[in-house]
Amino acid sequence: MPKFEVEFYTKENGEQPAKEFLLSLNTKMRAKMMSSMSILQDYGYELREPYSKHLEEGIFELRAKVGTDISRVLYFFYVDRRIILTNGSIKKTQKTPPGEIEKAKRYRADHLRRRESAE
C-alpha cells in the first residue's frame, strides 16, 4: 500500500507553523516526533493512540513523548493520501488547548480555500 505523504501547511506569508514548532524542539523530542511522523506515513487513517488521536471536526493530533514531556502536532487528511501538519504545542495539561485546535481548523479552512482557488 502506498505511503501517505506528509506536508506542512504554509500560510500566505510563507510561514509553516508546524515546521517552526518542530525546529524549536530539542534534539530528542524532534527525533521522537519525526519517528511518529514516519509511523503516520505508514498507517495514515488507521493510526490510533498512543500515537494519534482524533480531536474534533477532522482535526487529529500526533503525539511524541520524551520523559514527562509530550509534544503534539495537529494535522488533517487531504486528497491523494496527503496529511497536512498545521501547528504544534508542548503538552502542559491533559487536554489539547482549545486555541490550538481552533488554529488548526482555521489553517485547514485556509488550505482548502487556497487549493480550490488554485485548481
Residue pairs with C-beta under 8 A, 6 or more apart in sequence:
2 81
3 41
3 42
3 81
4 40
4 41
4 42
4 44
4 81
4 82
4 83
5 41
5 80
5 81
5 82
5 83
6 37
6 40
6 41
6 75
6 82
6 83
6 85
7 82
7 83
7 84
7 85
8 16
8 18
8 19
8 84
8 85
9 16
9 17
9 18
9 84
9 85
9 86
9 87
9 107
9 108
9 110
9 111
10 16
11 17
11 107
11 110
12 110
12 114
17 86
17 87
17 88
17 103
17 107
18 73
18 74
18 75
18 85
18 86
18 87
18 88
19 85
21 71
21 73
21 87
21 88
21 89
22 30
22 33
22 34
22 73
22 88
23 30
25 33
25 71
26 66
28 66
29 64
29 66
29 69
29 71
32 64
32 65
32 66
32 71
33 62
33 64
33 71
33 73
35 64
36 51
36 52
36 62
36 63
36 64
37 62
37 73
37 85
39 47
39 51
40 47
40 51
40 52
40 62
40 75
40 83
41 83
44 77
44 81
44 83
45 77
50 63
50 65
51 62
51 63
52 60
52 61
52 62
52 63
53 60
53 61
53 63
54 60
55 61
55 74
55 96
55 101
56 101
57 105
58 76
58 77
58 108
59 74
59 75
59 76
59 86
59 101
59 104
59 105
59 108
60 74
60 75
60 76
60 77
61 72
61 73
61 74
61 75
61 96
62 72
62 73
62 74
62 75
62 85
63 70
63 71
63 72
63 91
64 70
64 71
64 72
65 71
69 90
69 91
70 90
70 91
71 88
71 89
71 90
71 91
72 88
72 89
72 90
72 91
72 96
72 100
73 85
73 86
73 87
73 88
74 85
74 86
74 87
74 88
74 96
74 100
74 101
74 103
74 104
75 83
75 84
75 85
75 86
75 104
76 83
76 84
76 86
76 104
76 108
77 83
77 84
78 84
78 111
78 115
84 108
84 111
86 103
86 104
86 107
86 108
87 100
87 103
87 104
87 107
89 96
89 97
89 100
